């Protein structure tokens, strides 16, 4: 190989770019391993193909050039399959590919590698003058396996581009620019390859590695330098525009991801020279020295507005997903001006102390009740259930009475969110909560256990009664439809029932027994209820 050959050097430069991007991406894999690893595999696959391109055009030996031409193909197959995973991971930040999918994506690269290594015996990849003897690739033509490989590669690219395009179309405004950048960069690189395959560049070198080197650089910048894919876009209903508190979401890299109008007003009061578009701006630049450290959790903030001073209580909470990845920080600033003024008036007006203390106690009681309720469904939350369940078990033991628990999970709830949107998913949860409240007998404790799971504690109910209650609720849910903005959504429940003391004598024992029975129902086909049989092994949740 002639090192001074400009074409070979160009391909080697592209390979170096791919390798450098793979290294930088690997170092930043902590925030989103799926996206990072997928991008690393794409870069490695394209890098290997670029090295093979360089050898193919610059090698002095015809046999070496011919082998290198065949070696280009496996890297392309690996890169395109990984690009499909990358695109899906960008639009679904919580997704993790299953092993069978990874194995399936490796089938084509393995097959094209075997076909390339044995091409001299069948000429199905490349054919034409010199193909059988590996005497050079200048006169080669494309065989059927080459076109099958090309069709697979473009199918994977089209699928990936489709995911990015769909994500761009559905994304909030803060995320659209980044996804559009990725989409356009990929389309331009693919267009260059199509023109080359159609012989549109004549005898010029294959521009595909250079196009994808530029596209890879753009994708890396959009994902990691702009800090906007490390946080999963969520429905705006979770950050309600009308809420009185100022809410701002900041990425791990310190950029503003989202904020409500109250937060906009607060930030502009603090920093009149703030940019017109606050999303994407540096949080440190907006807050200055007033930004709250997540470790501090809570602090006081004074802002001088034209109308006067406003006192805020600012709380910082880390966002951690189920894989313990840092998604960013949520800052909630509550206007405490009036509350603080009231406290000061309480201290000054000693004669009204008793009445004001009573008011405060009422407010505290109201807050305590609110703290025991789930904000979305209005049902009791998990913390309240855990606190109350100990006394329920104690009463059952003291009075020698049965006690049953029923755990329910909405079947295929993720598909409801994906198909109808998160607002529709929230409406389904609210409708199910209403159905649970109507169906539960007097004295029962109904709570949202978490996510799409609900738990009902039934004092005095033996296993048969608990099973009948769960089956009746499941049947009613199956028959009923939930109206959401003109749509009628039907969903089903899978349930598990466990009874004290046969299935356990503690909250944890009963929950695990009901949980295992619920997943038996799911594994049996969903839309079923199963009763835990005492003295059986409790299986763990499936992954």
C-alpha positions, -999 to 999 in steps of 0.1 A, spaced: 0 0 0 13 35 -10 10 57 21 13 88 -1 -18 78 -21 -43 106 -16 -74 84 -19 -61 59 6 -51 86 30 -86 102 27 -102 69 36 -78 64 65 -86 99 78 -123 89 77 -114 58 97 -96 79 123 -126 101 126 -148 70 132 -124 57 158 -121 90 176 -159 94 177 -162 58 190 -137 65 218 -154 98 228 -188 82 228 -176 53 249 -163 77 275 -198 93 277 -218 61 278 -230 65 314 -260 87 307 -275 65 281 -256 32 275 -279 19 248 -275 50 226 -238 52 233 -230 16 226 -251 16 194 -232 47 182 -199 31 191 -208 0 171 -219 22 141 -186 40 142 -165 8 146 -183 -8 116 -178 22 94 -142 26 106 -134 -10 96 -151 -5 62 -131 27 57 -98 10 65 -108 -17 39 -116 10 14 -82 26 20 -64 -8 14 -86 -15 -17 -77 17 -35 -40 21 -24 -27 -15 -22 0 -23 -48 -10 -60 -48 -41 -67 -68 -49 -97 -46 -47 -75 -14 -69 -49 -31 -94 -76 -40 -96 -90 -5 -100 -56 9 -129 -49 -14 -146 -79 0 -138 -69 35 -157 -37 32 -191 -54 33 -193 -69 69 -186 -35 86 -214 -20 66 -238 -47 78 -228 -42 114 -230 -4 112 -265 -3 96 -280 -27 121 -265 -8 150 -279 25 134 -314 11 137 -309 4 174 -293 39 178 -323 55 162 -348 36 183 -328 43 214 -328 81 207 -366 81 204 -371 57 233 -345 66 260 -356 39 284 -353 11 258 -328 -18 262 -324 -43 233 -331 -79 241 -304 -105 235 -324 -122 207 -325 -89 188 -288 -84 191 -283 -120 179 -306 -114 150 -288 -83 139 -255 -103 138 -269 -128 114 -265 -107 82 -229 -96 90 -219 -132 97 -235 -144 65 -220 -117 43 -186 -124 59 -188 -160 50 -201 -152 15 -172 -127 9 -146 -152 22 -159 -179 -2 -167 -156 -32 -141 -172 -54 -160 -204 -54 -195 -191 -61 -191 -155 -74 -224 -145 -57 -210 -113 -41 -188 -100 -69 -185 -114 -103 -167 -105 -135 -132 -103 -147 -107 -112 -120 -133 -121 -93 -126 -158 -93 -89 -153 -90 -88 -122 -69 -67 -105 -95 -82 -70 -90 -116 -54 -85 -117 -29 -113 -137 -51 -136 -160 -66 -110 -197 -65 -112 -223 -69 -84 -237 -104 -77 -271 -112 -61 -257 -116 -26 -242 -81 -29 -276 -67 -38 -292 -87 -9 -266 -72 14 -273 -37 0 -311 -43 4 -306 -53 40 -284 -24 48 -308 1 33 -337 -15 50 -320 -11 84 -311 25 75 -347 32 64 -360 17 96 -336 38 116 -344 70 96 -381 62 101 -376 61 139 -357 94 139 -383 110 117 -412 98 139 -394 110 170 -388 144 154 -424 147 144 -437 137 179 -410 155 199 -416 187 220 -401 218 204 -370 216 226 -360 183 210 -370 188 174 -339 207 162 -315 180 174 -335 152 158 -339 171 126 -302 176 125 -296 138 129 -322 131 102 -308 154 76 -272 143 82 -281 107 78 -302 113 47 -274 133 30 -249 104 37 -273 78 23 -280 99 -8 -242 101 -15 -240 63 -13 -271 58 -36 -255 81 -62 -223 62 -60 -240 28 -64 -258 42 -95 -223 51 -109 -232 88 -105 -197 97 -95 -181 80 -124 -146 68 -116 -143 90 -86 -137 75 -51 -166 62 -30 -178 92 -10 -199 71 14 -173 69 43 -168 107 42 -205 113 42 -210 90 72 -180 105 89 -197 139 87 -230 124 98 -214 106 127 -198 138 139 -232 156 137 -250 128 155 -223 128 183 -227 166 187 -265 164 188 -266 137 214 -237 145 237 -227 181 232 -262 196 232 -272 175 263 -308 171 252 -311 133 247 -298 124 282 -332 133 295 -363 114 284 -389 137 269 -420 135 290 -456 147 286 -461 184 293 -489 173 316 -461 164 341 -449 200 341 -483 218 341 -481 253 326 -508 266 350 -491 254 382 -482 282 405 -447 269 414 -418 276 391 -405 243 377 -373 239 357 -356 207 344 -318 209 340 -297 182 322 -267 165 338 -246 188 316 -261 219 331 -285 230 303 -322 239 307 -344 212 292 -378 225 301 -395 251 323 -430 264 329 -442 300 325 -438 307 362 -402 297 359 -397 319 329 -410 349 348 -388 342 378 -357 337 356 -363 369 337 -368 388 370 -334 374 381 -317 380 348 -332 406 325 -305 400 299 -314 363 296 -317 350 260 -350 349 243 -351 311 242 -343 298 276 -345 261 266 -310 249 259 -294 278 278 -268 273 306 -285 270 340 -254 285 357 -256 315 333 -292 321 342 -290 315 380 -255 327 385 -244 320 421 -280 314 431 -284 280 415 -292 253 440 -269 223 443 -288 190 442 -269 180 473 -283 210 492 -319 199 482 -335 231 495 -326 268 499 -342 303 500 -339 327 471 -348 364 469 -357 380 436 -362 417 431 -390 424 407 -403 458 396 -433 451 418 -412 443 448 -392 415 464 -403 379 461 -391 351 484 -388 316 469 -382 283 485 -362 262 460 -359 225 461 -336 204 439 -344 167 432 -323 144 411 -341 124 384 -329 88 385 -343 61 362 -347 24 370 -312 18 357 -298 43 382 -288 67 355 -287 104 362 -313 121 339 -310 155 353 -323 177 381 -358 192 387 -358 225 405 -391 236 421 -394 272 433 -424 280 455 -433 316 462 -431 318 499 -435 356 502 -470 355 516 -463 326 538 -432 343 552 -451 375 557 -478 357 575 -452 341 598 -438 375 606 -473 389 612 -480 359 635 -449 368 655 -460 405 657 -497 399 664 -495 379 696 -531 385 703 -542 365 672 -518 337 679 -543 310 689 -566 315 659 -536 315 635 -521 284 651 -554 266 645 -553 277 609 -518 264 605 -528 231 621 -557 228 596 -532 235 568 -509 209 582 -537 183 584 -546 191 548 -510 187 537 -507 154 555 -538 142 538 -525 153 504 -491 136 512 -510 103 517 -527 106 483 -514 99 448 -515 131 428 -528 116 396 -555 91 407 -565 105 442 -560 70 457 -539 65 488 -502 62 479 -478 34 487 -464 51 517 -498 54 533 -506 18 525 -473 6 542 -481 27 573 -516 14 576 -510 -22 568 -492 -30 600 -523 -21 620 -545 -41 596 -524 -73 602 -524 -66 639 -562 -64 640 -565 -96 619 -542 -114 643 -559 -101 674 -594 -109 662 -584 -142 644 -599 -129 612 -587 -134 576 -571 -106 555 -566 -107 517 -546 -85 494 -552 -81 456 -525 -67 433 -535 -55 398 -514 -45 368 -527 -29 336 -519 -52 307 -497 -38 280 -499 -3 295 -468 8 276 -486 2 243 -514 25 254 -489 53 261 -471 46 228 -503 45 207 -525 71 224 -500 92 243 -491 97 279 -521 119 286 -544 91 275 -524 67 297 -529 90 327 -567 91 319 -568 53 318 -551 52 353 -576 77 366 -605 57 352 -593 25 368 -588 43 401 -625 53 400 -635 18 392 -615 5 421 -630 30 444 -665 20 433 -659 -17 435 -640 -19 468 -661 -28 499 -663 -6 530 -632 -8 551 -610 -18 522 -578 1 516 -572 10 480 -538 24 469 -517 30 438 -487 8 444 -467 24 417 -467 30 379 -497 10 365 -500 -12 396 -528 -10 422 -531 -29 455 -563 -35 475 -562 -47 512 -595 -65 522 -599 -69 560 -621 -99 569 -619 -114 534 -608 -150 532 -590 -163 500 -623 -171 482 -637 -137 489 -605 -120 478 -604 -140 446 -641 -132 438 -634 -95 444 -604 -95 421 -622 -116 394 -652 -92 395 -630 -62 391 -611 -78 363 -643 -86 345 -657 -51 349 -625 -36 336 -627 -59 305 -663 -49 298 -659 -11 303 -643 14 280 -626 46 291 -635 77 271 -604 99 264 -609 130 242 -634 113 219 -616 79 219 -628 48 236 -599 28 251 -604 -7 264 -578 -22 287 -575 -53 308 -560 -62 342 -540 -91 354 -543 -98 392 -528 -118 420 -545 -125 453 -528 -136 486 -543 -141 520 -531 -138 556 -518 -159 572 -515 -187 547 -495 -167 521 -475 -147 547 -477 -128 579 -460 -95 569 -467 -68 543 -436 -79 522 -446 -116 523 -482 -109 512 -471 -85 485 -445 -109 471 -471 -137 471 -497 -115 453 -470 -103 429 -459 -138 420 -496 -148 414 -501 -117 393 -472 -126 370 -485 -162 368 -517 -146 354 -496 -125 330 -476 -155 318 -508 -175 314 -521 -149 288 -530 -118 308 -566 -106 316 -566 -133 343 -566 -135 381 -546 -161 401 -548 -170 438 -515 -177 456 -514 -212 470 -497 -214 505 -465 -234 509 -455 -228 472 -423 -212 462 -427 -175 454 -411 -168 420 -394 -135 414 -407 -110 389 -397 -117 353 -373 -92 338 
